[in-house]
Amino acid sequence: MQATQECVKTLNSLLRGELSATETYQQAMEKLKDAPGNSQLRQMHVEHREAANTLRQHVHGCGGKPDQGSGAWGTWAKLVEGTAKVFGNKAALKALKEGEEHGLKEYEAALKDDSLPAECRTLVQSQLLPQTRNHIAALDRLMDAQ
């Protein structure tokens, strides 16, 4: 039972991060709608939404109830929006990258969680970590192009 609760806790934490990323990318796309690279931001937004949906399924699979909101991570989305309005496109992209780097650390930490079932571990290793690393590289390219 304890392992199941730990699994749900870990997965919900990852889910909140993905929900926050979805909110953050939504706001960044509105701010950067005319900027080059907006289609890449749109694709990253879709990937975060799909990751959130997959994590919800894994929470259910562990017998838990998925969190509905980003919680404290929603504050991060609002910070990015404010940063973009005040400091411009490059600052907004940098804030997105910082969010992705935080997500990378969260996924790496989740892999150290012994309560995480094998299929969840595989999801993180084979899909979510590589996707996050790709997002960081893409954001670096977009910042270089600014």
C-alpha positions in Angstrom: 0.0 0.0 0.0 2.8 2.4 0.9 4.5 1.8 -2.4 1.3 2.5 -4.3 0.8 5.8 -2.4 4.5 6.8 -3.2 3.9 5.9 -6.8 0.8 8.1 -7.0 2.6 10.9 -5.2 5.6 10.8 -7.6 3.4 10.5 -10.7 1.1 13.3 -9.6 4.1 15.5 -9.0 5.3 14.8 -12.6 1.7 15.4 -13.8 1.6 18.9 -12.1 4.8 19.8 -13.8 3.4 18.8 -17.2 0.2 20.8 -16.5 2.3 23.8 -15.6 4.3 23.4 -18.8 1.1 23.2 -20.8 -0.1 26.5 -19.2 3.3 28.1 -19.7 3.6 27.2 -23.3 0.1 28.4 -24.0 1.0 31.8 -22.6 4.3 31.9 -24.4 2.6 31.0 -27.7 0.2 34.0 -27.3 3.1 36.3 -26.5 5.3 35.0 -29.3 2.6 34.4 -31.9 4.3 36.4 -34.6 7.9 35.3 -33.7 9.8 32.8 -35.6 9.7 29.3 -34.0 6.1 29.6 -32.8 5.3 26.4 -34.6 8.0 24.7 -32.5 6.5 26.1 -29.3 3.1 24.8 -30.5 4.6 21.3 -31.0 6.2 21.4 -27.5 2.8 22.4 -26.1 1.2 19.4 -27.7 3.9 17.1 -26.4 3.4 18.4 -22.8 -0.4 17.9 -23.1 0.1 14.4 -24.3 2.6 13.7 -21.5 0.1 14.9 -19.0 -2.6 12.6 -20.4 -0.2 9.7 -20.3 0.8 10.4 -16.7 -2.9 10.6 -15.8 -3.4 7.1 -17.1 -0.4 5.9 -15.1 -1.8 7.5 -11.9 -5.1 5.6 -12.5 -3.0 2.5 -13.2 -1.4 2.8 -9.7 -4.9 3.1 -8.2 -4.7 6.9 -7.6 -6.6 10.0 -8.5 -4.8 12.3 -10.9 -4.3 15.9 -9.8 -6.4 18.3 -11.8 -4.3 21.5 -11.6 -0.7 22.6 -11.7 -0.8 23.7 -8.1 2.2 25.7 -7.1 3.6 25.2 -10.7 0.8 27.4 -12.0 2.7 30.2 -10.3 5.6 29.4 -12.7 3.4 29.9 -15.7 2.3 33.3 -14.5 5.9 34.3 -13.8 6.8 33.3 -17.4 3.9 35.4 -18.8 5.0 38.4 -16.7 8.6 38.0 -17.8 7.6 37.9 -21.4 5.6 41.0 -21.1 8.3 43.0 -19.4 11.5 41.6 -20.8 10.6 40.3 -24.3 10.9 37.2 -26.3 14.3 36.0 -25.4 13.5 36.2 -21.7 10.3 34.3 -22.2 12.3 31.5 -24.1 14.9 31.4 -21.3 12.1 31.0 -18.7 10.6 28.1 -20.7 14.1 26.5 -20.8 14.4 26.9 -17.1 11.1 25.2 -16.7 12.3 22.3 -18.9 15.5 22.0 -17.0 13.5 21.7 -13.8 11.3 19.1 -15.4 14.5 17.2 -16.4 15.6 17.1 -12.8 12.2 15.9 -11.7 12.2 13.0 -14.2 15.7 12.0 -13.1 14.7 12.1 -9.5 11.6 10.0 -10.3 13.8 7.3 -11.7 15.4 6.9 -8.3 12.0 6.2 -6.7 11.8 2.5 -6.1 8.0 2.6 -5.9 7.8 3.6 -9.5 6.5 0.6 -11.5 8.5 -0.7 -14.4 6.1 0.7 -17.1 6.3 4.2 -15.5 10.0 4.0 -15.3 10.1 3.0 -19.0 7.8 5.9 -19.9 10.2 8.3 -18.2 13.4 6.8 -19.6 12.2 6.2 -23.2 9.8 9.1 -23.8 9.6 11.9 -21.2 13.4 12.4 -20.5 14.4 12.4 -24.2 11.5 14.7 -25.0 12.5 17.1 -22.3 16.1 17.1 -23.5 14.9 17.8 -27.1 12.8 20.7 -25.8 15.9 22.2 -24.1 17.9 22.0 -27.3 15.1 23.5 -29.4 14.7 26.4 -26.9 18.5 27.0 -27.1 18.2 27.2 -30.9 15.2 29.6 -30.7 17.1 31.8 -28.3 20.2 31.8 -30.5 17.9 32.9 -33.4 16.6 35.9 -31.4 
